[in-house]
Amino acid sequence: MKKLKPIPEFKNTQEWSDFWMTHDTTEYVDSSKAKRAVFPNLKPTCRSISLRLPVSMIDRLRVLANKRDVPYQSLLKTFLADRLKQEMMVH
């Protein structure tokens, strides 16, 4: 079995990030001992964007969202997520 290098201590997350961007984890971690972790309370990082859409498209989105009793922005995120998933499967 290959001898693993010790993982250094880091002063902050930037130092941690810089290290792992330039080092191969297989030299430091035995992946055969990895265990699946679940983090149910994590929320994805979000970023606001400005998106120009035709008024008619927004109106139709609001109508659909109202029928489903959800905010129109949530419905739009769902539509985008579904399409991205679909596109990722194709390519």
Summary of the structure (lengths in Angstrom):
residues: 91
radius of gyration: 21.7
end to end distance: 37.7
largest distance: 63.8
contacts: 124
relative contact order: 0.06
helix: 54%
strand: 0%
